Each structure stands twice: as structure tokens, then as C-alpha cells.
Amino acid sequence: MRPSIDVSLVEVATALGLVAIAAAVSLWRRAEIERDIGLAVVRSFLQLTAMGYVIQALFDSDSMLLVVGLLVAMVLFGAFTARGRAKAVPGAFTPLLVALGTAAAVTLGLVLALGIFDPEVRYLVPVGGMVIGNSMTAAAVALNRLADEVHSEARRLEATLALGATSAQAAAPLVRRSLRSAMIPLADQTKTTGMVFFPGVMVGMLLGGADPVDAVRLQLILLWTLLGAVALSSLIATSLASRRFFTPAHQLREPPEP
Amino acid sequence: MSASRGGRAILREITLDVEEGTTAVLGASGSGKSTLLRLLNRLADPDTGTISHRGTDVRSVDVLDLRRRVVLVPQLPAPLAGSVEHNVGYGARLAGRRADVERALRLAGLDGGFAEREAERLSVGEQQRVMLARALALEPEVLLLDEPTAALDEEAKEGVEGTIRELENTLSVSFLVVTHDRGQASRLGTRTIEIDAGRVTRG
């Protein structure tokens, strides 16, 4: 039985009452984020509504080609967004694009090849979105951390290069720490899931009237898939981006202040 | 040869011939002494002109090999995380060789008991000696020392100067020692090059 649920626009509008609490807190404590809250409400409404219609259209068309097109667009948009957060990394777009593209292709490919999901539009779109979204966040965190590390560790990097280390050898500890910082949030979230944190998919399925055991199983599949995707994307992003801090002659492009 | 750093001209059309043995490079801070050392083991490249080591343009040899023969010890110690032994053996290990860690430590004035200690927990003076030891472990042809005593107190400074003089006598290594201290230049160097505002004023 397919779970189904009807939500009216009136119910959605009523939920705005809770946004009023957020706005009131911001005004009262002068946190000055009421504008952001307002913008967030408008944007979330418009973006999700648009996405709802896009997904509806995809479901109706049942065209794999359109699904692939949507996933490619998500990867492009994700790489673009992550680049904005990793500004200190020179030429970050290409590493991010390769990282997100590979993470999405490999994880979705494996999920399909192992028969976890059938190659259907209604699985690929939401799972692909989650995989790409989480990969994007992780890659952005990793590159942000990497740029901070290269900046703060510039002296040690140069001292290590001066001994005849390649740039990859010198940067290895920094890449390792960046990778950790990108993977820890999801690893922690996966550890505490069901204890202090109910993941979105499960909540959605339960609200939609699905059997709790089914909801749990699907959630596990997704969490574990995301772990793989996040690991891949942060690994690729850091490996490719770490080279961009160095010249081919293993010199730091931005040497430490004298 | 001219060089810049961060878009700012540092060395202006200098010509320099450094002989084997020990040479002190004397100059005020910001005069371009450190930049000169960085160019010699190719942590940076000049904008114009060339640098040759034993008659060969440094850009025409493998940069990793060059850095193992012409080793730079930076002004501020920046050891790797891990033990002193890990630090001293690191460069040689990358080159596929085994370092004589104990000998390198002894040459740098540290006893073998330091090998197991955590490099980052040592005093600045001891860390500076670890940096010297890991350079010596590569058995280099040239050692580039950038203000080797700048971060040290008076007592540690005399100790490090003594160690450098001993090394000059016992090893067939050429030294290029950068310093802002005229006294140190004459104590350590048999020749002195003076740099002022990016130009060689005596060389």
C-alpha cells in the first residue's frame, strides 16, 4: 500500500504562526535575522513549490533522460554553491564538480546495481537529491577547512617541502584533517540517529502513514548510502583541490608572511 | 637576478657568486636575505635571471633532488607532528634512504634521548636543533640557515653558534647563514655578503 497524505495550503499557512515565534525572538533579542527569516520563508516556499511541480512533471513523464538532466543540473548547481563557500581555494569549481559528479554517479550506480532501488523516477529523484546535497555540504566543509589549514600551516608546509617532500606528501596531514572534518557530522548524525535525532525521510514516511519498520529500513539504506557518497565527494574534492595551492615545482603559491 | 614576493619587488637585479665554505648573508629585516635563501632551494623562483648550483641551472634539475642537496632550515622551527626520530628520519625516508638519526642528533647538539620525544613539545631552542638535525640527516652539500638564532635566548644562541662552527670543521658542507647580527656574521662566516633593500652592497 502506498502511503498518502493530503496537506492543504491552509495548513501550510497556519505553520507560519511558528515562523512568527522565530521572528519575534529575533526582534526581541536583536539578533537581526528577521530579514533572513523572512527571506528563508519566501525562498523555501517558492523553491520547494517549484521543485514539487518539477518532480510531478518528471513522475508524469516517466522519462529517465529528464531525470539524468535534473541530476546533472543539481550537480552543477551544487558545485557552484559549494564554490561560494570555499572561496579561499583557488579554482575550486572543477574539483567540486568532479567530486559531486563522481559521488552521485558512483553511489546511485551502486544503489541500482545492487538492486537496493529499482531504476524508477520516483526513487532516483529524491535519493539523487539527498546524495548530491549531502556531498555538496561535505565537500564545501572539507575545502573550507583545507584552505584554513594551508593558511595556518604554511610555515610547516614550506619547512617540509624544503626537505624534498612533494606537495602531496607535505599536504597529506592537512588533507587528512579536512577529510575528517567533512565526514564527522554525518558519522555523528548516523550514530545518534533514533536517539536524539529523527531523520527527515523517516519522519516523512511516518507522517505519510507508512509502516514504522519500513520507514526505519529505508532510512538506514539512505544514511548508509550517504556515508559512502560523502566520503567519496570529500576525498575527491580535497585530493584535487590540494594541488591547487602548489606550483608544479612543489612550491606554495602563497608563501607565509616573512 | 630579480625576485618578488607577494607582488612586491624584493631582490633587484643582483649578481652573486657564493663559494664553497661558509658565507654569512648580512642585512636588516626586509632587505631580501630570506628571499635569497628561498630561491636557492627553489621554494620560490626569480622573476628574471637564473640561479646555478655547481654550474647547473637549478631549474634544470629535479626540484626534490635539489632540495635534498641544498637544504633550507627556516627561521622559525616548524617540526612535523610526531617524535623527533620521525622528524629526523622523514626527509631521508622520502628519498628512499635510511637516516642515521643518532648521528644527526649528535651533530645538531642533541643526545640520543631526544629521539623518542614529541618534537612539538620541545623548547624553541631544542626544536631549532631538531630542524638542523633533520637537515643534516639528508647529508646535504649546502645548508641554508635562515636566522638560526633569531628565536633563541642569549645562552641558546651561543650554543647553536658553537654547533654551527663545529659542523663547519667536521663536515664537508657549505653554509649560507642569514643574519641581521654583524657580530654573528663575523663569528660564523669566513666571507660576508651584505644586502640592503634588495641590492648587494658587499659580496
Interface residues (C-beta under 8 A of the other chain):
Chain A: R155 R156 E158 A159 T160 L161 A162 L163 G164 A165 T166 Q169 P173 A249 H250 Q251 L252 E254 P255 P258
Chain B: R5 G6 G30 S34 T35 R38 N41 R42 L43 A44 D45 V63 L64 D65 R67 R68 V71 L72 V73 P74 L76 P77 A78 P79 L80 A81 Y90 G91 L94 A95 M131 R134 A135 L138
